[in-house]
């Protein structure tokens, strides 16, 4: 586990998120964002199937910030 990047495969972790696809509320599914290294709300379940990082456990109203996420990669 050498290097600068931290990787989580499962569990509760804080993830850098952006509200570029709308505000994130607890319970929203998250996927990769256009902002490098960030996640965003996945608003279309059909298109995001297989690309979901996890479920938000806290909210983010606007801008960028840390969101507690239940990571469950499948």
C-alpha positions in Angstrom: 0.0 0.0 0.0 2.7 2.4 -1.0 1.9 5.8 -2.6 -0.1 8.9 -2.0 -3.6 7.8 -3.0 -6.0 6.2 -0.5 -8.5 3.7 -1.8 -11.6 2.3 0.0 -13.4 -0.7 -1.4 -16.1 -0.8 1.3 -17.2 0.8 4.5 -18.0 4.3 5.7 -15.5 6.8 4.4 -15.5 10.6 3.6 -15.4 11.3 -0.1 -14.7 14.5 -1.9 -18.0 15.5 -3.6 -19.4 18.2 -5.8 -23.0 19.4 -6.2 -22.5 19.9 -9.9 -25.4 17.5 -10.6 -27.6 19.0 -7.8 -27.5 19.0 -4.0 -26.6 15.7 -2.4 -29.0 14.4 0.3 -28.5 11.5 2.7 -29.6 8.3 0.8 -28.6 9.6 -2.7 -26.5 7.3 -4.8 -23.1 8.7 -5.9 -21.1 8.3 -9.0 -17.9 9.8 -10.5 -18.2 13.5 -11.3 -16.7 15.7 -14.0 -14.5 17.4 -11.4 -11.4 15.2 -11.1 -11.3 13.2 -7.9 -14.9 14.0 -6.8 -18.2 12.2 -6.7 -21.6 13.6 -7.5 -25.3 12.6 -7.2 -26.4 9.9 -9.6 -29.9 11.0 -10.7 -30.6 8.4 -13.3 -30.6 4.9 -11.8 -30.7 3.2 -15.3 -27.7 5.0 -16.6 -25.7 4.7 -13.3 -26.1 1.0 -13.0 -22.6 -0.4 -12.4 -21.1 3.0 -11.9 -22.3 3.7 -8.3 -19.6 4.4 -5.8 -21.9 4.2 -2.8 -24.8 5.9 -0.8 -24.5 9.3 0.8 -24.9 9.3 4.5 -24.6 13.1 4.9 -25.6 16.0 2.7 -23.9 18.7 0.6 -26.1 21.7 -0.5 -23.7 23.4 -3.0 -20.1 23.7 -4.1 -17.6 21.0 -3.0 -17.0 19.3 0.3 -16.7 16.0 2.1 -19.6 13.7 2.4 -19.8 10.5 4.5 -20.4 7.7 2.1 -21.3 4.0 2.6 -19.0 2.6 -0.1 -20.2 -0.6 -1.6 -18.5 -1.4 -5.0 -20.0 -4.3 -6.9 
